[in-house]
Amino acid sequence: MRTNEFRNLVQIGALPQPIDLAGQVLRWRVSGLEAILTGTVPDESFES
């Protein structure tokens, strides 16, 4: 998947929002991404 496709999915809420670490460092929770991949309900940290 291309970076812009991934960012578009985040923007429309199909993927969870990233966590802001130390200012401008953005990372995603593995559990949130795994929940999307497996079709399980994401935990409460999922923000659309």
N, C-alpha and C positions, 0 to 999 in steps of 0.2 A: 504494500500500500504506500502510495506516495504521501509525503508529509502534508501537503495541502489537503488531500482527501481525509487524512486523519484529523486535521484541525477543523475541517468542515463538519465532520461527524461530532466532534466535541461541541462545536458552536451550536448545532441544532439539537443537542441533548441526547444523541444516540450513544455517545460515549461519555464517561464521567469527566468532570472538570479536574484539571490538575491541581496539585497542592503547591503553593508558593513557598519555596525554601530559600532562606537567605536573600530575600529581595527579588531578583529576577530569574532565579533558577526554578523551573517548573518541572515537576515529576508527577507520575500517576501511581496510584496505589495498585499494586499487582492484584490484590483481591478484587478490586473493582473491574479491572480488565478481564480477569479470569471469569468473573460472574457473567460478563457479556458474552465471552466465548463459549461458556458452557450452557448458557441459557438459564442460569439460576438467578434468584432474586439477589440483587446487590445488597450489601449491608447498609446500615444507616448513614455511612460516610458518603454514599453516592449522592452527588448533587447534579441535577439535570439543568 
